[in-house]
Amino acid sequence: MGVGLPYPDSFVLLIMGIIFAAVGGGVLGWSRWAEGRYSDTLMERTDVREFLESTPERSGYGALRTGGLISIVVGAVLLGIAIFLRFGG
């Protein structure tokens, strides 16, 4: 006899894991889209000095990417816990 949670508790963890993973994937995709759009806009300009010298440094896209990856990892951990408690525990 394992220490399994009742169905509603493991279901809540499962839903939270899915939401975290979905939001993380959305943020990751949004970051890549916004960074590509920004680069395309700079390439169309005649003065691309800012693009070539990378000044000022734009850390927002890297921060979005990191936040998306963290959210995906948290979602995967929550999904793993929910599956373990539901079926393995």
N, C-alpha and C positions, 0 to 999 in steps of 0.2 A: 504494500500500500504506500503510494507516494503522497507527497504533500502538494497535491494539485489545488489550484485556486478554483473556486466556482466559475462557471461559464461566464457570467457578466464581467468579472474582474479580468480574466485573460482576454476577453473580447475587447475591453477598453484598451489594454496594452497593444493588442493587434491593430486596432484602429489608429492609435497614436503613432505606432511605428510606420504604418502606411502613409499617414499624413506627413510625418517628418521626412520620409524618403521622397514623397512627391514634391513637397516644397523645396527640398534640397536640389532635386533634379531641375525644377523650374528656375531656381535662382542660378544654378550652374549654366543652364541654357541662356538665360537672360544676360548673364555676364559675358558669355562668348559673343552673343549677338551685339551687345552694346559696344564691346571692344572692337569688333570687326567694323561696325558702323562708324566708330570714331576714327579708325585707321583709314577707312575709305574716304571720309570727309577730308582728312589731312592730305591724302594723296592727290585730291582734286585741286588743292590750292597751289598757287604758283610759288609761295614761300613755304617750303617744307623744312625749314631749319629746326623748328620745334620738334618735328617728327624724327629727324635724323639725330639730333642731340639729346633727345628724350628729356627735355626740360620744358616745363616743370614736370616732375615725376608724377605720374597718375597711378596712385595705389588703389583707387576705388575698385577697379576691375579685379585685381588680385584678391582684394578683401572679399568681394562677392563670391569669387571662385572658392576661396577657403571656407567661407561660411556655408556655401552649398555642400561642399565635401563633408564638413562637420555634421551638417544636418542629415546627410545620407548615412553617415556612420552611426549617428544616434538612432535613426530609424531602423537600421539593420540590427542594432543591439536590442532595441525594444521588440522587434519582430522575433529575434532569437529567444528572448526571455519568454515572450508570450507562447511561442511554439513549444518550448521546453516545459513550461508550467502546464500547458494544456495536454500535451501528449506524452511527455517524458517523465513528468513528475508524479 
